[in-house]
Amino acid sequence: MGLAIILTGCTKKDEKTSQEDQTIIPPKQEVEEKIESNINADKEDEEQEEVKNVNEKDNFIAYKDATYGFSLEFPQSWERYVTAKRELDWGDSGVSDSIDFGLPAQKEIFNISIHTKEQWEEITKTGGPHPIYLAENDQYVFGWASAQDVVNEEIGERFDEVPTIIDTFEL
């Protein structure tokens, strides 16, 4: 009887430890619903123009912008990323569309900006701050810039991953 009590106690303790140490993986449908609810959360009335896909095999999250035809890959640590579209004012060079990428704690960690070729030439020849060149197609030049500060340590860790995300940029 004493042996049974010891085993029962060990089993209960092991179950508790297992629950604390286990990572709970939600069902695929729940993950897909969560991802879909994050897409364009700030712009519910606008038509969805991006696709967010979790590729479990390669362990990254794919972003595809249908409007401008580019894609990015995010590490799993960015699973709660958010996007926001905004217009950048370049003074005499006009305005350009851009997309901010961030997390709930800091919605602007980095930005992809979209420019006409003429506008890109004007912006880069002025000598002032401008985005870093990414790529171009027949219509647009794509650039990127990062935030100048971070709000906390976790965002700092995500900020350090931005160059890796930028390296995945494809048209």
N, C-alpha and C positions, 0 to 999 in steps of 0.2 A: 504494500500500500504506500509506503514511503517513497518507493521508486516511482510509482504512478504520479504522485504529487510533484516530484521533481521534474519528471518528463512533461507534465502538463504545464508547469511553470515555465520550463524552457521553451516549449512550443509557443506559449502565449507571448513570451518575450521576443522570440524570433519573429513572430508575426508582426509585432509592433515595429521592430527594427526594419523588417522588410518594407512595411508601408512607408516609413520615413525615408528609406533609402531609394525606393522605387520612383522612377519617373512615370507618371501616368500619361499615357498617350491616348488622346481622345479619338473616338471613331473618325474615320476618313470624312464622313458626311459632316460631322461637327467642325472639323478643320476647314473644309471647303466653305461651310457657311460663315465661319469666322473670317476667313480670307475675303469672301465676297462682301461682307459687311464693312470691312476696312477700306475697300476700294471707293475712292471718291466720297468718303463719309461726309466731308464738308460741303459737297455739291450734290446732294441727293436729287435735285431737280434736273441736273444736266445728264445728258446721255453718257453712259459709261464709255470712256475712250481708252481705257487701259486694261490689261489682263494681268492678273497676278496668279501664278501657278506655283505650287510646291512640287518640286521634282524630288521625290523621296529617294530615288536611286542615287542621284548625284548630290543630294543633301543641300540644295540651294533653292532659293525662291526666285522665279523668273518674273520680270516686269516687261511688258510690251506696250509701247505707246502706239495706238492705232492712228492717231492724227499725223505724227511725224515719222513713224516707221522705225523707231529705234527700240533696242531692248537692253536691259541690264540684268545681272544676276546678283542676288543678295545672299549673304550667309544666313543661316538659321537664326543667328542672334538678332536679325532685323525682321523677324516674322511679324512684328506689330508695326511695320513702317507705315507712314502716311505720306500722301502727296497733296500738293496744292498748286494750282496753276496761278501765275500772276504775270503781270506785264512789267518789264523793266524799262525805265526811262533813261535813254542815253543822250539827253539834251538835243543838240543840233543833229545828231545821228538818228533820231527817232526813237521808237519803242520796239521792243521785241518780246515775244512770248518766252516764258520760262516755266519750269516745273521744279518746285522745291521738294526735297526728299528729307524726311526726318522721322522722329518717333514721338509718341504722345508727350514726353517730357520736353522735347525741343523739336518743333515742327520744321525748322530750317537748319539742317546739318550740311547739306550740299544742294547744289542747284545745277540743272542742265538748262542752258539758254539756247534759243534758236534764232538765227540771224539770216538775213539775205546776204549774199556774197558782197554786195556793195556796202551794206551796213557794217559787216565784219571788217572790211578794209578801212573804213572810216574810224571805227572804234579802236582798232589796233594801231593806227598811225598817230593817234592823238597823244600817246605817251602816258595817258592816265591809266587807272586800274581797268582791267578788262578780263574777261574769262580766259581760261586756258583752252587752247584749241583741242577738240576731240576728233572730229571727222567732218566730212561734207558729202553731200549728194548733189544732184543737178540743181536743186532749188535752195538748199539751206547749208549754213555752216553751224555746227554744234560746238558749244563751249561748255566749260564747267567751272564752278567756283565753290569754295567751301566756307562755312561759317568762320568767323574770326574768334569766337569763344564758345565754350561749352558750359552747360548749366550744372553738371555733376560728373562724378567719376564714371558712371555707366555710359553716359553720353560720350565722355572722353574715349572710352574703349571702342564705342561704335565709330566715333570720328576717326580713330586710327585705322579702321577697316575701309574707309572711303576710297583710298587709292586702289585697293583690290577690286572694289565694286566698279570703279571707273574703268579699270582695265578690261572689264567684260562688255563695255559699250560696243554695240554692233548696229549697223544700219541694215 
